Every structure is written in C-alpha cells, then in structure tokens.
Amino acid sequence: MASSDERITMLEELAAHQGRVIEELSTEVAEQWKVINEMRRKLERLTERLLDLEETNLEAPAITKPPHY
C-alpha cells in the first residue's frame, strides 16, 4: 500500500489534471456558445428574408384565359 505522502501526491496530480480538463472544457463550451449565437442570428436574418420574399411573391396572379381558349 502506498504511503500517505504518495497518496497525497497522486491526489494532487489528479486534482491538477482534472482542473486542466475542466478549464479546457469551459473554453470549448464558451466557443460553442459563440457559434450557437452566431448561427441564431443568421437563422433570424434568413427567416426574415424568407418571409419578405414570401410576402412579395404571394400576390395573386392575374386572371387570364388559358392558351387553349
């Protein structure tokens, strides 16, 4: 069985490793949040453009006689 000093050293190493991993994950989550916000803004702009296009193109077509009449 490991001595108390060895066990403490192992626990300190583990805590340092976990701290680094948590920091890396936090950075990654922050970057992903930026990407999500950018995609949200783009989706909102595209939705607005689509709605504008639909409004301009949904006007009723002129009633004309078909070519066979």
N, C-alpha and C positions, 0 to 999 in steps of 0.2 A: 504494500500500500504506500502511496506517495506521502511524503511528509507535508506538514501544514504549509511550509514555505512553497513547496512545489505546487500544491493545490491552489494557493493564493495566486501564484504566478500564472497558472493555467487559467484561472478565473479572470484575472486582469487582461490576459491576452484575448480571451473570449469576449469580454466586455468591449475591448478596443475594436476588435473585428466587427462586432455587432453594431457598434457606434458608427463605424465607417460605412457599413452596409445601409444603415438607416439614413445616413446623410446622402448616400448615392441614390437611394430610393426617393427621398424627399426632393432631390434635384430633378429626377426623372418625372415625378408627378407634377412638379411646377412647370416643366417644359411641356408636358402633355396638356396641362390646363391651358397654356398659351395657345397651343394648336387647336384645342377644342373651341376656345373663344373666337379664334380667327375663322374657323370653319362655320361657327354660328353666325358671325357677321356676314360671311359670304353667302350662306344659305338665306339669310334675311334679305340681302340685296337681290339675289336671284329670284326669290319668291315675289318680291315687289316688281321686278322686271317682268316676270311671267304674268302676274296679274294685270299689269299695264298693257302688255301685249294682248291678253285675252279681251280686255275691255275695248281696245281699238279694233280687234278683229271680229268681235261678236255682233257687229251691226248686221241687221237683217239684209240679205242680198236683195237686189232689185228684182221685182217680179217681172219676168219676161216670158214670152211664149217659147216653148221648146222648138228646136230647129225643124222638127217634122210637121209643124202646123203651117 
